[in-house]
Amino acid sequence: RDSWVLRVLYPGNEGVTTQPFTFRFVASVYQGHSGGLTTGLVACLEVDGRRLRCVPLPEEENHSVKVARELVMPSVDELSLGRHTARVYFERHKVPGQRIHESPQTTFTIVNDSTFAQFTQEPQRTNRWMAGVAEEQRRRLQDPNLHSNAVSAASKDDLLLVIGVKTSVQKGFPMRQAIRETWASKSTLPADVRMFFLGCRVADDRLADPERARVLNEAVDVEKSVYGDLLTRELIGCEDSYNGLVDKVTAFFAFATVAFPNLSFLMVADDDIYLHVERLVQRLRPRTPQRFYAGQVWEEQFQRHIIPKRDPSSQYYLPKAAYPLEVLPAFAYGPHVILSADCARYITANRQDFAVLASLDDVAVALWMLAIQIHPQHLSEFQNLRDSACVDDTLVSLADLSASAIHAIHGNLLIGRPFCHGYAFSEWIK
């Protein structure tokens, strides 16, 4: 028996591009005993319900194997600016018009060159883009056929893992979209795993301009309604700022352990990671969800003590008044930290103890755990790009990535390539 997988890779669903551009798609087939199944097939691109062009599908003669190929369509430059829908389908060369298999529909937006450059090269300037998102997604909300992928925070199901991704509400939209379209997409996350973006309340003094405040709040409200994964007001007692990371993380622990009382594990992550969720789940399922604290432990990785930064200009400044010791405790590095739910509940109950550490949420978590004699377990499959080149194809989590690198890794895994295929530091680093 033969089965197909056909999916558009670029432009991604709800993605943005400019012209000219090339459609990329992945075609996979599990071939049974018929053999030569791809002989005489063409792949056709349909845009806005209209057949645009077709290309021959490379022939494969293997029996009882998986055949996966990433394919491209000739460059597209004739579409108008604005939103479009697309899908790819197969048909026999000798029987045009008779579809054999088709991909799910993807929706994308074509913008002019200057808008695209701003979106891809200056992600910190996202307010105007977010306003455009609010306008476009309001139309989706008004569509009675809208299929929402919102996750109910009130679900009481037994969950293995809830992932909290730290994000800047104002600046983090491009990274949130990259994650939604890749490792945290609805088709990728297992049924007993949830993912939320940790936003918190935007500080009032950052919204002095009433019009800017209106645009931002409107965009955030629509993003929350459409995706159901951005937490702002739901996180009590935290502000969306770098210096409020400890409060943000503890607020997430409080939210998750109440919303999901039967939860086994929590993960705190940065929004510049690629997480191989399937590999992580395989490692967590056999574990007893008690007294577990793990991640990338620098002390183990580099075989040396980590010294606190005493320079006030440092991003990681830790004054002696807040932490008088000369060596930091062993801690799981902030981009990817895993805790069992009992540890998160302990931190929630004692959340004021180390709030003074402000932005050093990873060190604060280590101090909470040290108070109950729980030490971090080093996971060598957790790495970050600034310290380690991407050469290990068994990675579970890799940090310091750009949005395009997150997409590149996901594309690799979709078509059976190694995790690090095509790695180039200058192109992947955030």
RORODREN-316455 format. One record per residue (C-alpha): residue in one letter; x, y, z. Coordinates in steps of 0.5 Angstrom, whole numbers, padded with zeros to 4 digits, always signed. Example, Ala and Ser with C-alpha at 12.3 -4.5 7.8 and 13.67 -1.06 7.14 Angstrom:
! RORODREN-316455
A+0025-0009+0016/S+0027-0002+0014/
//
This chain:
! RORODREN-316455
R+0000+0000+0000/D+0003+0007-0002/S+0001+0013+0002/W+0003+0021+0001/V+0005+0027+0005/L+0005+0033+0001/R+0007+0040+0004/V+0009+0047+0002/L+0015+0049+0006/Y+0016+0056+0003/P+0012+0061+0004/G+0010+0058+0011/N+0003+0059+0013/E+0001+0066+0015/G+0008+0068+0012/V+0011+0074+0009/T+0015+0074+0002/T+0016+0079-0003/Q+0017+0078-0011/P+0020+0074-0014/F+0020+0068-0010/T+0021+0061-0010/F+0015+0056-0008/R+0019+0050-0004/F+0015+0044-0002/V+0017+0037+0001/A+0014+0031-0003/S+0014+0024+0001/V+0012+0017-0001/Y+0012+0011+0003/Q+0012+0006-0003/G+0009-0001-0003/H+0010-0007-0007/S+0008-0003-0014/G+0014+0001-0015/G+0016+0006-0019/L+0010+0010-0016/T+0013+0017-0018/T+0013+0015-0026/G+0010+0020-0030/L+0007+0025-0024/V+0007+0032-0024/A+0007+0037-0018/C+0002+0043-0020/L+0002+0049-0016/E-0005+0052-0015/V-0005+0060-0012/D-0012+0063-0011/G-0016+0057-0014/R-0012+0058-0020/R-0007+0053-0023/L-0001+0057-0024/R+0005+0052-0026/C+0007+0045-0026/V+0014+0041-0026/P+0015+0034-0027/L+0016+0030-0020/P+0023+0026-0020/E+0022+0018-0022/E+0023+0014-0016/E+0024+0006-0017/N+0025+0004-0010/H+0020-0001-0007/S+0018-0001+0000/V+0022+0005+0002/K+0020+0012+0004/V+0022+0017-0001/A+0023+0024+0001/R+0025+0030-0004/E+0025+0038-0003/L+0022+0041-0009/V+0022+0048-0012/M+0017+0051-0017/P+0020+0056-0022/S+0020+0063-0019/V+0014+0067-0018/D+0013+0074-0020/E+0006+0075-0023/L+0002+0076-0016/S-0001+0082-0013/L+0001+0085-0007/G-0004+0082-0001/R-0006+0076+0002/H-0006+0069-0003/T-0008+0062-0002/A-0004+0056-0005/R-0003+0049-0005/V+0001+0044-0009/Y-0002+0037-0012/F+0000+0031-0016/E-0003+0029-0023/R-0001+0024-0028/H+0002+0027-0034/K-0002+0024-0039/V-0009+0025-0035/P-0008+0033-0034/G-0014+0035-0029/Q-0014+0029-0025/R-0011+0030-0018/I-0008+0024-0014/H-0006+0028-0008/E-0006+0035-0005/S-0003+0039+0000/P-0006+0043+0006/Q-0008+0050+0004/T-0003+0055+0006/T-0004+0063+0007/F+0001+0068+0006/T+0002+0075+0004/I+0006+0079-0001/V+0009+0085+0001/N+0013+0090-0003/D+0021+0090-0002/S+0022+0096+0003/T+0016+0092+0008/F+0020+0086+0007/A+0026+0088+0009/Q+0024+0092+0015/F+0020+0085+0017/T+0026+0081+0016/Q+0032+0085+0017/E+0030+0090+0023/P+0025+0085+0027/Q+0026+0090+0033/R+0021+0095+0030/T+0015+0091+0030/N+0010+0095+0032/R+0008+0097+0025/W+0008+0090+0023/M+0004+0088+0029/A-0002+0093+0027/G-0002+0090+0020/V-0003+0083+0023/A-0008+0086+0027/E-0012+0088+0021/E-0011+0082+0017/Q-0013+0077+0023/R-0019+0081+0025/R-0021+0079+0018/R-0020+0072+0020/L-0024+0073+0026/Q-0030+0075+0023/D-0029+0069+0018/P-0035+0064+0020/N-0030+0058+0018/L-0024+0060+0022/H-0021+0054+0024/S-0017+0057+0031/N-0012+0053+0034/A-0013+0056+0040/V-0011+0052+0047/S-0016+0052+0053/A-0012+0054+0059/A-0017+0051+0063/S-0016+0044+0061/K-0015+0039+0066/D-0012+0034+0062/D-0006+0030+0065/L-0001+0033+0061/L+0007+0031+0061/L+0010+0038+0059/V+0008+0045+0059/I+0013+0050+0055/G+0013+0057+0057/V+0017+0061+0052/K+0020+0068+0054/T+0018+0073+0049/S+0018+0081+0049/V+0011+0083+0047/Q+0013+0089+0043/K+0019+0086+0040/G+0018+0078+0040/F+0012+0077+0034/P+0017+0075+0029/M+0020+0070+0033/R+0013+0067+0036/Q+0011+0066+0029/A+0017+0062+0027/I+0016+0058+0033/R+0008+0057+0031/E+0010+0055+0024/T+0015+0050+0026/W+0017+0046+0033/A+0010+0048+0036/S+0006+0048+0031/K-0001+0044+0032/S+0001+0038+0027/T+0008+0038+0031/L+0006+0038+0039/P+0004+0031+0042/A-0003+0031+0045/D+0000+0032+0052/V+0004+0038+0051/R+0002+0045+0051/M+0006+0051+0049/F+0005+0058+0052/F+0009+0065+0050/L+0010+0069+0057/G+0009+0076+0056/C+0006+0079+0062/R+0004+0086+0063/V+0007+0092+0058/A+0010+0097+0063/D+0006+0104+0062/D+0012+0108+0062/R+0013+0105+0055/L+0007+0107+0052/A+0007+0114+0053/D+0004+0115+0046/P-0003+0114+0047/E-0004+0112+0039/R+0002+0107+0040/A-0001+0104+0046/R-0008+0103+0042/V-0004+0100+0036/L+0000+0095+0041/N-0006+0093+0045/E-0010+0092+0039/A-0005+0088+0036/V-0004+0084+0042/D-0011+0083+0043/V-0012+0080+0036/E-0006+0076+0037/K-0009+0073+0043/S-0015+0071+0040/V-0013+0068+0034/Y-0007+0064+0037/G-0009+0063+0044/D-0002+0062+0046/L+0000+0069+0049/L+0000+0070+0056/T+0000+0077+0058/R-0006+0079+0064/E-0006+0071+0066/L+0001+0072+0069/I+0000+0075+0075/G+0005+0080+0078/C+0010+0081+0073/E+0012+0086+0068/D+0014+0085+0061/S+0022+0087+0061/Y+0028+0084+0062/N+0029+0086+0069/G+0023+0082+0070/L+0025+0075+0068/V+0025+0072+0075/D+0018+0075+0076/K+0016+0073+0069/V+0018+0065+0070/T+0015+0065+0077/A+0008+0067+0075/F+0009+0062+0069/F+0010+0057+0074/A+0004+0059+0078/F-0001+0059+0072/A+0001+0053+0070/T+0001+0049+0076/V-0006+0052+0077/A-0009+0051+0070/F-0006+0044+0069/P-0006+0041+0076/N-0004+0034+0074/L+0002+0037+0070/S+0008+0032+0070/F+0014+0037+0068/L+0015+0045+0066/M+0020+0048+0061/V+0022+0055+0061/A+0025+0057+0054/D+0028+0063+0050/D+0024+0065+0044/D+0031+0064+0040/I+0031+0056+0041/Y+0029+0050+0036/L+0026+0045+0041/H+0026+0038+0038/V+0019+0036+0042/E+0019+0029+0040/R+0026+0027+0043/L+0025+0031+0049/V+0018+0027+0050/Q+0022+0021+0049/R+0027+0023+0055/L+0021+0025+0059/R+0016+0020+0059/P+0020+0014+0063/R+0022+0019+0068/T+0019+0020+0075/P+0016+0027+0075/Q+0019+0029+0082/R+0025+0033+0084/F+0027+0033+0077/Y+0031+0040+0075/A+0035+0039+0068/G+0038+0043+0062/Q+0045+0046+0060/V+0049+0046+0066/W+0055+0051+0064/E+0059+0048+0070/E+0059+0041+0067/Q+0060+0043+0060/F+0066+0047+0061/Q+0068+0044+0067/R+0069+0050+0071/H+0066+0055+0076/I+0062+0061+0074/I+0063+0067+0077/P+0058+0073+0078/K+0058+0079+0073/R+0060+0085+0078/D+0060+0090+0072/P+0054+0094+0073/S+0054+0095+0065/S+0054+0088+0064/Q+0047+0085+0062/Y+0048+0079+0067/Y+0050+0084+0073/L+0049+0081+0080/P+0051+0086+0085/K+0054+0083+0092/A+0048+0086+0096/A+0044+0081+0092/Y+0049+0075+0092/P+0055+0076+0096/L+0058+0069+0094/E+0064+0069+0089/V+0062+0063+0085/L+0055+0062+0082/P+0051+0055+0084/A+0051+0050+0079/F+0045+0052+0074/A+0041+0050+0068/Y+0042+0056+0063/G+0036+0060+0062/P+0034+0058+0054/H+0032+0051+0056/V+0031+0049+0063/I+0026+0043+0065/L+0023+0042+0072/S+0018+0037+0075/A+0012+0040+0077/D+0013+0039+0085/C+0019+0044+0084/A+0015+0049+0080/R+0010+0049+0086/Y+0016+0050+0091/I+0018+0056+0087/T+0011+0059+0087/A+0010+0058+0094/N+0017+0061+0096/R+0017+0066+0090/Q+0019+0072+0094/D+0025+0069+0096/F+0030+0071+0090/A+0026+0076+0086/V+0032+0081+0088/L+0036+0077+0082/A+0031+0081+0077/S+0034+0078+0070/L+0038+0072+0072/D+0032+0067+0072/D+0036+0061+0071/V+0041+0063+0077/A+0034+0064+0082/V+0031+0057+0080/A+0038+0054+0082/L+0038+0058+0089/W+0031+0055+0090/M+0033+0048+0088/L+0039+0049+0092/A+0034+0050+0098/I+0031+0043+0098/Q+0038+0040+0096/I+0036+0039+0088/H+0042+0040+0084/P+0041+0041+0076/Q+0042+0035+0071/H+0047+0037+0065/L+0043+0035+0059/S+0049+0035+0053/E+0043+0035+0048/F+0042+0042+0050/Q+0047+0047+0047/N+0047+0054+0045/L+0050+0057+0038/R+0055+0062+0041/D+0058+0057+0045/S+0058+0051+0041/A+0058+0050+0033/C+0052+0046+0031/V+0055+0039+0029/D+0051+0034+0033/D+0045+0032+0030/T+0042+0029+0036/L+0041+0035+0039/V+0034+0036+0043/S+0035+0044+0044/L+0039+0049+0040/A+0039+0057+0043/D+0041+0063+0040/L+0038+0062+0033/S+0035+0067+0028/A+0028+0066+0026/S+0030+0064+0019/A+0035+0059+0022/I+0029+0056+0026/H+0025+0055+0020/A+0032+0052+0016/I+0032+0046+0022/H+0025+0045+0022/G+0025+0044+0014/N+0031+0039+0015/L+0027+0035+0020/L+0021+0035+0015/I+0025+0032+0010/G+0029+0027+0014/R+0036+0031+0013/P+0040+0032+0019/F+0039+0037+0025/C+0045+0041+0023/H+0045+0041+0015/G+0046+0047+0012/Y+0049+0050+0018/A+0053+0057+0018/F+0054+0061+0024/S+0053+0068+0021/E+0047+0066+0018/W+0044+0062+0024/I+0046+0066+0029/K+0041+0071+0032/
//
